[in-house]
Amino acid sequence: MSVEPQLQVRVLTAADDAARDRYVEAHPEGTFFHLSGWRRAVVKVFGHTPHDLGVWRGDVLVGVLPLFVCKRPLQAPVWVSTAYAVYGGPLASDAVSERALVDAAVSAARAGGAAHVDLRTRFALADDTGLVPQNLYATFRKSSPATIEEVQARMPRKARAEVRKAVERHGLVLVEGPEHLDALVRLFAHNKKSLGSPSLPRRWFQALLEEFGERVVVHAVQRPDGELLAASMSFVFRGELDYYYLGVTEAGNREYSASNYLAAVLQERCVAQGLSVFDFGRSRVDTGPYRFKVNQGFEPTPLPYRYALLKARELPSFNPSNPKTEGLRRTWTKLPDWVTDAASGVLMRWLP
């Protein structure tokens, strides 16, 4: 009778990147954020310490868990899977391997004096014993239709009318290319400031372009006279488009329906390019972006995030859903742009 090889969990190194990425690409629950390139970009820009884990059964890789040790001033570090990403957590070939990764992560984090471990899973864990759920977020995904014409046909009537107005009345057009990166950075920062939140530094967006090449796509929405109204960055991964970062002018939405237009045209691009899924991204439940996506005809899927509370005794609450942060957010919106631009890069290191 053969004996099944024992599971072994160890820290992944750069030498494991090729095997790790092959595993992620082949796993049905793999995401863009599980790839080794995301680790390299995070380390390059923010300097967090990677503690990625792999689990082997004999000589066969049967699971990976991207993980970052994120230090904070005057506080215990947090361990995050995955930093600056909406998806993460363990990928494994079976429930036993998955649990082995979670246990190894929690054990290492506890030994490292962590406040908590943050597992941003898109799919429910087979065994979440000892973990605490967080129910703040939902994701929005939709399979591409067979034809381009069906994209708008299956949109709610009001959303479809907004797209038609953007095209017929305002003549909006979609352009593509990394030359629009500066516009994205500027508009994204403006939008984040209006919400009372720091933005991401330009070097982060540039690092993603350099790391992933053609898998990162920058789009912009323009009027016929060349005025730019919106810009976005999306990721192409295994037959899907992940619509991830967006910046839009105030007039872009108020007068030109730029966000409606961009979402619709990117879905049409998915069909034209043979991409099977459009991922509209994560939103906090019952917020404006959440309702916007619902009004575009997308169904929310709750994200089953899980936390291992270690030194921390409760879930982190430093987010816009907490009324106690309202004063800080209001103050941030009133600061000069040069102050928020300079401070954002520093603050975002502590907000992974």
Secondary structure, DSSP 8 states (H G I E B T S, - for coil): ------EEEEE--GGGHHHHHHHHHHSTT--GGGSHHHHHHHHHHH--EE--EEEEETTEEEEEE--EEEEETTEEEEEEETTT-S-BS-EESSHHHHHHHHHHHHHHHHHTT-SEEEE-BSS--S--TT-EEE--EEEEEEE--SSTHHHHHTS-HHHHHHHHHHHHTT--EEEESGGGHHHHHHHHHHHHHHTT-----HHHHHHHHHHHGGGEEEEEEE-TT--EEEEEEEEEETTEEEEEEEEE-HHHHHTT-HHHHHHHHHHHHHHHTT--EEEEEEEETTSHHHHHHHHTT--EEE--EEEEESS-SS----STTSGGGHHHHHHHHHS-HHHHHHHHHHHGGG--
